[in-house]
Amino acid sequence: MKKTDLLIPPGKLKIIEAMRTLLEERTFESLTISDIAVTAGVTEGLIYKYFKDKRDLLHHVLKEHYEHFLVQIDRDLQGIDGAVNKLRKIIWSSIERYANHRVFARIILLEVRNSEEYFNSEAYGLVKQFNRILLDIIKEGIAGGEFRDDLPPAYIRNAIFGTIEHSCLNRAIFNEPVSTNEAARIITDLLLNGIKR
């Protein structure tokens, strides 16, 4: 049990855990509040006490994942010099998160982007925070001469995110394993060296 879990009422914690458990095997759209209540061993009314609806609960689960991920990223980047090395670590950490946290992968890749509510959620605020970390590394690399200066940083960031997400999509959909080290090596090589012979 994490220290922060001690601050969360037991019923709310059961609801959050139930959502995570159900999302391991089922799509968000197939879930009902009743399913979540039964799995959590609580009443439907208790769910509505803590969450506006099941989408609000989904955003909360994603927010928790991103909070942990941002702590991990901050720790992972400690003591790393140079934008290239930081970028390698960010890519590895991102793939590791998708590979080892299927619910996170399913939520971010399949479940939330089709809802306008997501873009106003706390979870999306954390996604933007991660975007800024990556953009800052790219700008550092451009300023230091490690990366090309003729490409907009946002396009480089988009290429990185798109490549990582597509590489991990089968994990989210089909539960196929992802080799973090291999995928990170290939993606980093592709992005840093391009496809030209």
Summary of the structure (lengths in Angstrom):
residues: 197
radius of gyration: 18.5
end to end distance: 50.4
largest distance: 61.4
contacts: 564
relative contact order: 0.11
helix: 77%
strand: 0%
